Amino acid sequence: MSRIGKKPVALPKGVTAEVKGQTIEVKGPKGTRSFTATDDVDLLVEEGTVTVKPRGASKRARQQWGMTRSMVENLTVGVSEGFKKELEIQGVGYRAAMQGKTLKLQLGYSHEVNFETPEGVTITSPKQTEIVVEGIDQQLVGQVAANIREWRRPEPYKGKGIRYKGEFVFRKEGKKK
Protein backbone atom coordinates (compact mmCIF):
# COMPACT_ATOMS: atom_id res chain seq x y z
CA MET A 1 0.00 0.00 0.00
CA SER A 2 1.26 3.44 -0.88
CA ARG A 3 1.20 5.61 2.22
CA ILE A 4 1.27 8.75 0.09
CA GLY A 5 -1.27 7.48 -2.45
CA LYS A 6 -4.02 6.54 -0.01
CA LYS A 7 -4.26 10.06 1.46
CA PRO A 8 -6.92 12.15 -0.28
CA VAL A 9 -5.91 15.61 -1.58
CA ALA A 10 -7.99 18.35 0.08
CA LEU A 11 -9.05 21.22 -2.19
CA PRO A 12 -8.61 24.61 -0.45
CA LYS A 13 -11.26 27.34 -0.63
CA GLY A 14 -11.57 28.85 -4.10
CA VAL A 15 -10.02 25.81 -5.83
CA THR A 16 -12.05 23.51 -8.06
CA ALA A 17 -11.03 20.26 -9.76
CA GLU A 18 -12.57 18.61 -12.80
CA VAL A 19 -11.75 15.17 -14.19
CA LYS A 20 -12.18 14.38 -17.89
CA GLY A 21 -11.01 10.85 -18.63
CA GLN A 22 -7.46 10.62 -17.29
CA THR A 23 -6.89 14.41 -17.23
CA ILE A 24 -7.50 16.49 -14.12
CA GLU A 25 -7.84 20.27 -14.42
CA VAL A 26 -7.45 22.36 -11.27
CA LYS A 27 -8.59 26.01 -11.23
CA GLY A 28 -7.72 28.46 -8.50
CA PRO A 29 -7.10 32.14 -7.77
CA LYS A 30 -3.59 32.06 -9.32
CA GLY A 31 -4.50 30.23 -12.53
CA THR A 32 -5.33 26.87 -14.09
CA ARG A 33 -3.15 23.75 -14.28
CA SER A 34 -3.81 20.30 -15.66
CA PHE A 35 -2.19 16.89 -15.44
CA THR A 36 -2.79 13.71 -17.44
CA ALA A 37 -2.46 10.57 -15.36
CA THR A 38 -1.49 7.18 -16.76
CA ASP A 39 -4.06 4.41 -17.33
CA ASP A 40 -2.81 2.65 -14.17
CA VAL A 41 -4.78 4.92 -11.79
CA ASP A 42 -8.32 6.29 -11.35
CA LEU A 43 -8.99 9.91 -10.38
CA LEU A 44 -12.14 10.73 -8.36
CA VAL A 45 -13.36 14.18 -7.25
CA GLU A 46 -15.82 14.11 -4.36
CA GLU A 47 -16.86 16.70 -1.72
CA GLY A 48 -13.82 18.98 -1.87
CA THR A 49 -11.24 16.19 -2.13
CA VAL A 50 -9.45 14.37 -4.92
CA THR A 51 -8.80 10.66 -4.43
CA VAL A 52 -6.37 8.56 -6.47
CA LYS A 53 -6.90 4.79 -6.65
CA PRO A 54 -4.75 2.19 -8.43
CA ARG A 55 -6.21 -0.07 -11.13
CA GLY A 56 -4.97 -3.50 -10.21
CA ALA A 57 -2.03 -4.54 -8.02
CA SER A 58 0.80 -4.40 -10.56
CA LYS A 59 4.08 -2.78 -9.58
CA ARG A 60 3.60 0.03 -12.12
CA ALA A 61 0.09 0.79 -10.81
CA ARG A 62 1.44 1.11 -7.26
CA GLN A 63 4.29 3.38 -8.46
CA GLN A 64 1.92 5.62 -10.39
CA TRP A 65 -0.51 5.78 -7.44
CA GLY A 66 1.79 7.75 -5.13
CA MET A 67 3.30 9.81 -7.95
CA THR A 68 -0.10 10.85 -9.31
CA ARG A 69 -1.33 11.84 -5.86
CA SER A 70 1.81 14.01 -5.37
CA MET A 71 1.27 15.64 -8.78
CA VAL A 72 -2.37 16.46 -7.97
CA GLU A 73 -1.35 17.96 -4.62
CA ASN A 74 1.30 20.09 -6.37
CA LEU A 75 -1.36 21.34 -8.79
CA THR A 76 -3.64 22.42 -5.92
CA VAL A 77 -0.82 24.13 -4.00
CA GLY A 78 0.34 25.86 -7.19
CA VAL A 79 -3.03 27.38 -8.11
CA SER A 80 -3.85 28.39 -4.51
CA GLU A 81 -0.52 29.58 -3.02
CA GLY A 82 2.08 29.28 -5.77
CA PHE A 83 5.70 28.17 -5.50
CA LYS A 84 8.72 30.28 -4.66
CA LYS A 85 12.50 29.78 -4.83
CA GLU A 86 14.84 32.34 -3.30
CA LEU A 87 18.44 32.74 -4.44
CA GLU A 88 21.18 34.83 -2.86
CA ILE A 89 24.33 36.16 -4.47
CA GLN A 90 27.64 36.33 -2.59
CA GLY A 91 30.84 37.85 -3.90
CA VAL A 92 32.46 41.24 -4.35
CA GLY A 93 30.86 43.04 -7.30
CA TYR A 94 28.26 40.32 -7.87
CA ARG A 95 24.77 41.78 -8.28
CA ALA A 96 21.39 41.31 -9.93
CA ALA A 97 18.80 43.77 -11.24
CA MET A 98 15.54 43.41 -13.15
CA GLN A 99 15.17 45.48 -16.28
CA GLY A 100 11.74 44.90 -17.82
CA LYS A 101 11.45 41.12 -18.30
CA THR A 102 15.23 40.62 -18.31
CA LEU A 103 17.32 39.72 -15.25
CA LYS A 104 20.72 41.40 -15.56
CA LEU A 105 23.45 39.61 -13.62
CA GLN A 106 26.98 40.85 -12.96
CA LEU A 107 28.93 37.80 -11.87
CA GLY A 108 32.58 38.65 -12.39
CA TYR A 109 32.61 37.85 -16.09
CA SER A 110 33.89 40.35 -18.67
CA HIS A 111 30.27 40.77 -19.78
CA GLU A 112 26.87 41.13 -18.18
CA VAL A 113 24.62 38.04 -18.21
CA ASN A 114 21.09 38.72 -19.49
CA PHE A 115 18.53 36.10 -18.41
CA GLU A 116 15.13 36.32 -20.16
CA THR A 117 12.16 35.52 -17.91
CA PRO A 118 10.27 32.51 -19.35
CA GLU A 119 6.47 32.47 -19.65
CA GLY A 120 4.66 31.33 -16.48
CA VAL A 121 7.33 32.58 -14.04
CA THR A 122 7.93 35.93 -12.36
CA ILE A 123 11.43 36.93 -11.31
CA THR A 124 12.04 39.80 -8.89
CA SER A 125 15.16 41.22 -7.32
CA PRO A 126 14.22 42.94 -4.04
CA LYS A 127 17.91 43.64 -3.24
CA GLN A 128 21.03 43.57 -5.41
CA THR A 129 22.05 40.29 -3.80
CA GLU A 130 18.65 38.53 -3.82
CA ILE A 131 16.60 36.91 -6.59
CA VAL A 132 13.07 35.55 -6.08
CA VAL A 133 11.53 33.16 -8.64
CA GLU A 134 7.75 32.61 -8.32
CA GLY A 135 5.08 30.75 -10.30
CA ILE A 136 2.32 28.15 -10.21
CA ASP A 137 4.33 25.33 -11.83
CA GLN A 138 6.73 23.78 -9.30
CA GLN A 139 8.88 22.10 -11.95
CA LEU A 140 9.26 25.31 -13.99
CA VAL A 141 10.08 27.45 -10.92
CA GLY A 142 12.77 24.97 -9.81
CA GLN A 143 14.23 24.69 -13.31
CA VAL A 144 14.44 28.47 -13.79
CA ALA A 145 16.11 28.86 -10.37
CA ALA A 146 18.60 26.10 -11.27
CA ASN A 147 19.32 27.77 -14.64
CA ILE A 148 20.07 31.09 -12.91
CA ARG A 149 22.27 29.33 -10.31
CA GLU A 150 24.16 27.56 -13.11
CA TRP A 151 25.69 30.86 -14.30
CA ARG A 152 27.94 30.98 -11.20
CA ARG A 153 27.60 28.07 -8.76
CA PRO A 154 29.03 28.64 -5.26
CA GLU A 155 32.68 27.64 -5.14
CA PRO A 156 34.10 25.86 -2.07
CA TYR A 157 37.08 28.13 -1.29
CA LYS A 158 35.58 31.60 -0.85
CA GLY A 159 31.88 30.68 -1.17
CA LYS A 160 31.33 33.17 -4.01
CA GLY A 161 28.45 32.56 -6.40
CA ILE A 162 24.68 32.16 -6.58
CA ARG A 163 23.14 29.83 -4.00
CA TYR A 164 19.68 28.90 -2.80
CA LYS A 165 18.64 30.73 0.36
CA GLY A 166 19.73 28.60 3.32
CA GLU A 167 21.94 26.31 1.18
CA PHE A 168 25.04 25.01 2.94
CA VAL A 169 28.20 25.26 0.84
CA PHE A 170 30.93 22.89 1.98
CA ARG A 171 34.05 25.01 2.47
CA LYS A 172 37.58 23.80 1.74
CA GLU A 173 40.86 24.94 3.18
CA GLY A 174 43.23 26.70 0.79
CA LYS A 175 46.80 25.75 -0.10
CA LYS A 176 49.29 25.28 2.72
CA LYS A 177 52.87 26.47 2.51
Secondary structure in CASP SS format (residue, H / E / C, confidence):
PFRMAT SS
TARGET T0000
AUTHOR 0000-0000-0000
METHOD secondary structure of the structure
MODEL  1
M C 1.00
S C 1.00
R C 1.00
I C 1.00
G C 1.00
K C 1.00
K C 1.00
P C 1.00
V E 1.00
A E 1.00
L C 1.00
P C 1.00
K C 1.00
G C 1.00
V C 1.00
T E 1.00
A E 1.00
E E 1.00
V E 1.00
K E 1.00
G C 1.00
Q C 1.00
T E 1.00
I E 1.00
E E 1.00
V E 1.00
K E 1.00
G E 1.00
P C 1.00
K C 1.00
G E 1.00
T E 1.00
R E 1.00
S E 1.00
F E 1.00
T E 1.00
A C 1.00
T C 1.00
D C 1.00
D C 1.00
V E 1.00
D E 1.00
L E 1.00
L E 1.00
V E 1.00
E E 1.00
E C 1.00
G C 1.00
T E 1.00
V E 1.00
T E 1.00
V E 1.00
K E 1.00
P E 1.00
R C 1.00
G C 1.00
A C 1.00
S C 1.00
K H 1.00
R H 1.00
A H 1.00
R H 1.00
Q H 1.00
Q H 1.00
W H 1.00
G H 1.00
M H 1.00
T H 1.00
R H 1.00
S H 1.00
M H 1.00
V H 1.00
E H 1.00
N H 1.00
L H 1.00
T H 1.00
V H 1.00
G H 1.00
V H 1.00
S H 1.00
E C 1.00
G C 1.00
F E 1.00
K E 1.00
K E 1.00
E E 1.00
L E 1.00
E E 1.00
I E 1.00
Q E 1.00
G C 1.00
V C 1.00
G C 1.00
Y C 1.00
R E 1.00
A E 1.00
A E 1.00
M E 1.00
Q E 1.00
G C 1.00
K C 1.00
T E 1.00
L E 1.00
K E 1.00
L E 1.00
Q E 1.00
L C 1.00
G C 1.00
Y C 1.00
S C 1.00
H C 1.00
E C 1.00
V E 1.00
N E 1.00
F E 1.00
E E 1.00
T C 1.00
P C 1.00
E C 1.00
G C 1.00
V E 1.00
T E 1.00
I E 1.00
T E 1.00
S C 1.00
P C 1.00
K C 1.00
Q C 1.00
T C 1.00
E E 1.00
I E 1.00
V E 1.00
V E 1.00
E E 1.00
G E 1.00
I C 1.00
D C 1.00
Q H 1.00
Q H 1.00
L H 1.00
V H 1.00
G H 1.00
Q H 1.00
V H 1.00
A H 1.00
A H 1.00
N H 1.00
I H 1.00
R H 1.00
E H 1.00
W C 1.00
R C 1.00
R C 1.00
P C 1.00
E C 1.00
P C 1.00
Y C 1.00
K C 1.00
G C 1.00
K C 1.00
G E 1.00
I E 1.00
R E 1.00
Y E 1.00
K C 1.00
G C 1.00
E C 1.00
F C 1.00
V C 1.00
F C 1.00
R C 1.00
K C 1.00
E C 1.00
G C 1.00
K C 1.00
K C 1.00
K C 1.00
END
